[in-house]
């Protein structure tokens, strides 16, 4: 697996697809590894795709924290440098969307940005509800690692999907056990999310932006997607009705249709 270095921090990444095609780079959310994009990457077979592990996650190094979104945007820049990519479409979900915004503000290689279930941060952003935060960070001490992953993840999915897809959920937990950020790295990434704020700089992101958000997101409420759509000068907003935080896993066909149409038109 290729590796890039940002100020000595090793960042692992993988690439696939036709090398002569335009590049789409995916940026995952808080604590998650590259598995998060298993539902989107196959749909983009006409593009070269790059997927990488955030610092503290998967095959990347875990430097001492706390981390910042700017540092992780620097990690993305190092990946593109190492891969020799001169321009890219950046797709980020949740914390990955924050990294994508920061990168678009700092790097001229960005052709377009897609933001799924993300937020600009700042005083107008709607925080994660208290009950969701407790579920994500206050796991009962009696739970083993598998039970803990199930407990944390449930708030990010719809109740119907949770009931009807036990086998898939167990597969996701396997991936998470293999690549999730450690508890310490998760806290360092969470600190970066808490400190993130570009709400006054959104007008500086001039490239086309696609904003996708589920209306029943219990992790990053939909009002944050609305703030992005209102603040970005060249944004297209798609609401996914009655859809949760991980709507791109639950409704991949609809998400992929929006994404491929947007990328084709940019």
N, C-alpha and C positions, 0 to 999 in steps of 0.2 A: 504494500500500500504506500502511495506517495506520502511524503511528509514535508510540511513547510515550517519555517521558524520565524517567530515574531519576537524580537528581543530575547532570543534564547528559548522561548516557549515552543515546544514541538506540537504542531497541529496536524492531525491525520485527516486525509481526505481521499475520496475516490471519484473517478470520472468514467462516464460511459457515453455511448452514442457517437454519431459521426463527427470526427474532429474538425471537419471543414464547416460544420454548421454553427449557427449562433449558440452562445453558451447561456445556460440557465443554471444559477447556483442557488441551492436550497439551504436555509438556515433554520435549525430546529429550536424548539422552545425550552423552557426552564427544566434542566435536569435530564432531558431526553437525548438519546443518541440518534444516529442516522436512520434507524429503522422507521422513524416517524414519517418518512417520505416514500415508503413502499407503495402507497396508493397513487402517488402522483408521477413519480419518475417514469414508470412504464408507458404512461400516456403521452410522454414527450419524446417519442422515438425519432422525431424529426429534428430535435435539438441535441446538442451535446449537453449533458448534465453533470454537475459537480455537487457532491454532498460531503460535508465535513463535520467533524465532531467539535463542538465548542470546548474551550479549555475546561478541564475538570470532568470531561465526559468521554465515554467510549474509549477509543484508541489514542486520544490526545493526552498530553501531559496535564498534571494537576499542580500548577504553581501555587505558591502561597497567595492568599487573597487578603481582603475582599477584592472582587473584580469590579470592573466598570464596563458599561456598554461600549464606550470608546475603545477600550482594550480589545474587546471581542470583535469590534469592527476592524481593528488593526489586524486581528487574526485572519479575518476574511480577506483583507488586502494581501496578506502574506501568502494565502492559498492561491489567489489569482496570480500573484507574482510568480510563484513556483510553477504554476501550470502554464505560464506564458499567455494568459488571457488578457486581451487588450480592451474588451468590452463585454458586458454581461447583463442579463436580466436577473434581478435578485428577488427571490421568493422567500419570505420569512413568516413564521407563525408565532404568535404570542411574544415571548422574549426575542425570538428570531426576527420578528417584525420590527422590534426596537433596534436591533443590530442593523437591519436593512435600512431603516431611516437614518441612523447615524452614519452608515457607510455612504449613503447617497449624498449626505451633506459634505462628506470629506473627500470623495473620490470621483473623478470625472469619467471613470469607466462604466458607470451605471447607465444602461439604456432604458430600463424601466424597473419599476418596483411593484411587487404584489404583496399586500399585507393581509394576512389572515388572523382573525381574532386577536388583534393587537391594539396598542394605545400609544398616543404621543407623550404620555406622562404629564406632569404639571398639575397646577391647582384645580383645573377643571375636569381632570380625569376622574372617572368613577372607580373607586378602589375595589379590589376583590372583596366580596362579602365576608363578614367575620366567620360565619359558619363554614365557608369554603376554605378559608385560611386555616382554621382549626383542623379541618379534615386533611389538609395537605401537609401540615407541619406537626400536629399533635396526635401521632398514631398511638393507640393503646400499647402499653409496654408488653403485654402478653402475646402480641402478634409476632409470628415469624416473618421472614423477609417477603415471602410470597403473599401472605395475608396483608402485610403492610402496603405492598404495591397495589393490591386490589382496593384497599381502603382509600388510599390517596387518589386513585384514578377515577373513582366512581362519580365524583362531582363534575368531571369533565365530559361525561357521556350522558346520553338520555337514558331514562329508566327502561324504555322499551328495548333499545339496543342492548342494554346490559342484560336484560332477561333473555333475549333471543340469540345471543352470540357468545355463549360461554366458551366454546372451543377457541374462537378467535381471541377472546380476552385472555385466555390462558397462554396463547401464543405470544401476545403482546407482553404479558408478564415475563415470559421467558426472555424476550428481547431486552426488557427493562432490567432484569436481573443481570444480564450479560453486559449492559452498557450504560446504565444510569450513572449520573454523578453520585459521588459519595455524599454522605450527609453533610460533611464539611464543605465540599465544593458546591452542593446545592444551596447552602446558606450564603456562600460567597456570590453565586449567581443571583440569588434572590436580593441580595444587597444592591447589586447592579440595577435590577429592575426597579427597586424602591427609589433609587436616586435618579433614574432616567427622567429627563424633561427636555423635549424639543418643541413644545407647543408653540413657542413664539418664533420658531425657525421653520415651520412647515412651509411657509411661502417661498423659502429658498430651494425647495425640492421642485424643480421645474420639469422633470421627466414625467412621462405618463405613469400613473399609479392606479392599480386595481385594488380596491378595498373590499374584502369579503368578511362577513361576520354573521354568526348565528344569533337569532333574536332571544334565545333562552340560554345564552352563555352564562354559566354560574361562576366562571373563573375571571374572565375579562368581560364585564357587561357590555352589551351592544352599544351603549352610549359612547363608548370609547371609539368604536368604528365610525360613529356619526361625527365625532370630533375630528377624526382624520379626514373624512370626506369633505367636511366643511372647511378645514384649514389648508388642505393641499390644493394648489391652483389648477392641477390637471388630473383630477381624480375621478374615477368611475366607481360607484358604490353598489354592491349587490348584497341585499339582505337574504339570509337563508332562514325562512320562517320555521319557528319551533325547533331550531337546530342548536346543539350544545357547543361547548368549546372545541371538542375534537370533531367538528362537523366534516372535516376533510377526510376523516376515516369512515364516518358513518354514511356520508353521501358523496363518495368519490366521483361518481359519474357526473353529477351536476357541477361539482367544483372543478373537475378537469375540463369540462366543456367551457366554463367561464374562463379558465386559465389559458387554454389553448387558443380560444378565440381572441383573447386579449393579446397574447404573444404574437399571433399571426398578424394582427392589425397594427401593432406598434411599428 
